[in-house]
Amino acid sequence: MPATTSNLTGYLRSAATMRLSLPLLFAASFFLTLGARRSYNTSSGTDDGADWIAHGRTYDEQRFSPLKQIHEQNVSKLGLVWSRELGTTRGLEATPLVMNGVIYTTGEWSVAYALDAKTGEILWTFDPKVPRTRARHICCDVVNRGVALYQGKVYVGTLDGRLIALDAKSGIPVWDVVTIDQTKPYAITGAPRIARGMVLIGNAGSEFSVRGYLSAYDAETGKLIWRMFTVPGDPSRGFESKALERAAKTWNGQWWVAGGGGSPWDTIVYDPELDLVYTGTGNGIAWYRGLRSPGGGDNLYLASILALRASDGELMWHFQTTPGENWDYDATQPLMLADLEIDGRMRKVIMQASKNGFFYLLDRQSGQFISAKAFVDNITWASGVDPRSGRPIESATAYAGLDPVLVSPDAGGAHNWYPMAFHPATGLVYLAAREGTTRLHVPDVGWKFDPRRDNRGIDRRYEGPLLAKLQSSPPPTGRLIAWNPVEQREVWRVTHPVVESGGVLATAGNLVFQGRADGMFLAYRATDGAKLWEFDAGTGIMAPPVTYLVGGVQYLTLMVGWGGAAGLTNPRRMGPTKAGFGRILTFAIGGTSQLEVPPFGHTGPPTPAIHMNASPANVREGKFLYATFCYQCHGNDAVAGAAIPDLRYATAQVHQQFASIVLGGARESRGMPSFSDLLTRDQVRTIQAYVLSRAAASTERSSKKAPAAPPGRTPPSP
């Protein structure tokens, strides 16, 4: 078996003890590091692409496969080999990992699966038994983005903040550690990564007020090796590092009371040559700088790309994509490493298509800014990026203190967590883009930190002229973009009929694969974007596909399931999102299986199940309370996505139990926690009245054959 990075450390210590010459030490370091890179890439020790054993396939997370058995000439013959229903309407976002003919992946509530890659047979299932009360402190559905594999173990992070090592053959836990303070609203939705014999894991929860950090655990024992906080804490207690002491000078007020935010909830990348770990940090709390840090400041290290020394987590450099972050433009989007020729010389770069609409190219050794260009049109928050400093040139119309403004991109960003891919032959990066999205920013001037609820600081009672302007704005579009990172320009684009689309895979067969929110899974020619193949997966797609070999046959596997906040989309403004049950699909050339999609959803408009005597004032109050406490799961304007029941269709029985469900926790086991600490019985009745009014309005519109009023939009975030 090739040497691992942990073996490398021990070997070099032994070599130093034996007083080997420096040239021999450097030689040992080179060859063993090379072995470590290969052992992470494939099980065989050579990068033949047979397995997909890391989140981005290789350390650089380029999501490119050298396999070309499926290519542009025969992809039209690609067919379904098997499908596996998972019986969930929750979002499925994981990147499946594949090793020695076994698929390892995750589904709702952090449940892990091992399946036979050739047949789809479930070999084992592990349910970490996450308490369903955690649903109240999760931003955007009970999702999980996958596992890590290392030396016979499968590592999974859970929604209640645990990191668990499972035996790869049996699924039996080897160790289980708590990575967070479980009394606080932390969660884990991201996939772990492996570096130097350690498991790296971040956390989510900035919307609910936490202090973000990245942790490294010994892969064999689960012992904590190091932890790096992403924002400074209470100055009176001292700082964990000089970097955090410097960062505190960029904050004002008492930010630490609400935690500060900055959660590294998704992207983590390791460079074994430089021995650096890179991560992107999240938004602040509150969202608005005027509430979070009165008096301004850049608020380091929010919305930043951080480079950490892998051995101890020390910050080596940082780059802040959105200083003084005010619009939920976090920097948690995928990071990708590459060696590119720029201005006549090779540069080791790190790339990110940011939520804020700019594609960043940085030197990954030093953090030096190289370039940034807008990869979508109609960006209104900034007019560009300063070519010397890399600092965005903020527009005068993008910020008005605590007054409302309209800003594009919206909080979902020009590009979100959906993985992108790089093709070394074309030199292009392929990514999902959201074009022309706009959000109304209305800070709540009376906001005060409340640990029981989300703390975005949004005034949901605003009904001023900017709301009408937003609702009348042109509908946005979704695209697949092929981007030249060296020249910082678009080479080709595909415009989708929906705004939301999923992660991307590129292959040596001159192909790019991507799924969309309307359930279509497609293959494009990598060189020019021509559509070559499509398949209706029956349910919206967020997750990226992977490809691998089993028995000499190239397969593609994809998680299918559009749930959570990402499913709460407006058909008029976001396109025809397809809700339904989630599944795993696997394809190969010549596959002949037929997909039978179970029936899902309602066939007609909602009808109020009961009558309530409620005044217009009560209904209006219920609207605001719903927007404060309910929209996150049940959808803006009570129009739900796939994962959670649409309350407009609630039965008379449900309405009779309304208070016992919302206050008494009658459905807590199904992920509906009690809100008795936040809502009174009278307030629950106003929410119920509002839900019934929405059902009545939908019935009335249907009878007039008029299009439904557009609901608001919820960004896909942690």
KAQUI-V268585 format. One line per field, one symbol per residue. burial: b if it has 16 or more other ideal C-beta (glycine too) atoms within 10 Angstrom, else e. A space follows every 50 residues. Layout:
BEGIN
burial=???
END
This chain:
BEGIN
burial=ebbbbbbbeeebeeeeeeeeeeeeeeebeeebbebbbbbbbbbeeeeebb bbbbbbbbbbbbbbbebebbbbeebeebebbbbbebebbbbbbbbbbbbe bbbbbbbbbbbbbbbebbebeeebebebebebebbbbbbbbbbbbbbbbb eebbbbbbbbbbbbbbebeebeebbebebbeeebbbbbbbbbbbbbbbbb bbbbbbbbbbbbbbbbbbbbebeebbebbbbbbeeeeebeeebbeebbeb beeebbebbbbbbbbbbbbbbbebbbbbbbbbbbbbbbbbbbbeeebbbb bbbbbbbbebeebebbbbbbbbbbbbbbbbbbbbbbbbebeeeeeebbbb bbbbbbbbbbbbbbbebebbbbbbbbeebebbeebeeeebbbeeeeebbe ebebbbbbbbbbbbbbbbbbbbbeebbbbbbbbbbbbbbbbbbbeebeee eebbbbbbbbeeeeebeeebeeeeebbbbbbbbebbebebbbbbebebbb bbbbbbbbbbbbbbbbbbbbbbbbbbbebeebbebebbbbbbbbbbbbbb eeebbbbbbbbbbbbbbbbbeebbbebbbbbbbbbbbbbebeeeeebeee eeeebbebbeeeebeeebbbbbbbbbbbbbbbbbbbbbbbbbbbbbbbbb eeebbeebbebbbebebbeebbbbbeebbeeebbbbbbbbbbbbbebbbe eeeeeeeeebbbbbbbbb
END
